[in-house]
Amino acid sequence: MALVESFSGIRGIYGRDLTEDTARRYAYCLCSFLKERLKREPKIVIGHDTRESSPKLKDSVIDVFPFVVDAGIATTPALELAVRDYKLDGGIIITASHNPKEYNGFKFLDSDGAVLRPKDISEVIKRFNEIKNLTEEDFLNKCLHKESAIKPHKVEKKHNDLIERYNKYLLKIIGKQAINLIKHRNLKIILDPNGGAAVTLKQIFEKIGVKVVEINNKAGEFKRKIEPNAESLSYLKEEIKKNNADFAAGFDCDGDRVELILPDGSLVSGHYLVAMVADDILSGIDSKNRIVVTNDAASGVLKEVCERYKAKIEEVEVGEINVVDSMLSHNSPIGGEGSASGVIIPPSRCRDGALTLLFILKIMAKKAKPLQQIVDGYPKYYNIREAVKFNPKELAKTREKIKNHYLGKGFIIKETGGITGGLKVIVSKKSFVWFRASKTEADMFRIIADSDSEREAEKLLKEGVNLVK
């Protein structure tokens, strides 16, 4: 398997596709890109998740930049805040997010803390591919050290300061009224960072009076699969029961994604997380004609919430930065990607697992109800998915086959993002099936079916899977 390069970031298996040399060359490409844009040497933040390879890759990246804020282990949302708070020009997050532990990778940050825009990340990737086959000697002499001898480095370590700033940032967004409500509800949660960057988060929940039972909290020790989903988090049902907790929260390795497990062992769909937070935010503002941004795989439950408040939905191509930029252009009060358990709440420029969890606690405190009852109060939609292996070389052919099949049935097809974007087949007012080639796993095709009828969702998914196979 080769290095996966997309606007979601760079990922590969450490020691095979991704090495210290890869890190140094990618850092050089980002540095030269930023330097040309700024007309001066860039200042950036570097932080990482808890994989064993992350500190080694970080050292290689620091070699390249003249000024670095070293934040150490920190979640992606905290590192994005660092760019804004320290007034930096960008950043590099060393993480492979939800990928297995043998992987690692990079997320490159823009000056507002968001990931680099697609056009800019494409340019950085292009520059890397122009130099990736140079010998190490040629790379050092013709690129890295071409202009001068090794640059003087200034490295400021800011881990503790950033964690403190991030905690204050979260509390400010949630607000004093909500904090007081939470403090009086005597809530108890299981927090499972699985040894990832979310090991830095416990304190924030304790500060607002939530009883926290933290498990799997040794940095770098992964007790379960890194991707949090219904299967990998199934053991949390016993932890909830044993500790008489309200629910459990499981994070991915860089802490931008959280999944919630209820006392009956079921997982709260990310679509319902976005819907619940949208409901809470829209109920507190003049929401008529306000725009909620989501990707084109969003479940119908969010649409129904928005209709209740006379708000509108803007659907964009899957990809956090697509949602973020559309939110910025529409001054959106809330956005996200339910298909990736991503709630985006301004002024954040990314999904934020800790902030999402705080909002859920706030909603529980306001309604004085268990989370299960709150979820059950929303319209029922069945959102199911499957990933199918396919030959990436046949992407155009596969997409054409899908389009011809559904157009032949008279269905409307919405496309986002060109050949690598989504195909959304509108089957009825409350049912759709969606297709897209993965941008983080090169040989996988993702299919999602959504309907207010479980039977219809299953039928649509089966039909879609058979088409791709």
Order of alpha helices (4+ residues) and beta strands (2+ residues): beta-beta-alpha-beta-alpha-beta-alpha-beta-beta-alpha-alpha-beta-alpha-alpha-beta-alpha-beta-alpha-beta-beta-alpha-beta-alpha-beta-alpha-beta-beta-alpha-alpha-beta-alpha-beta-beta-beta-beta-alpha
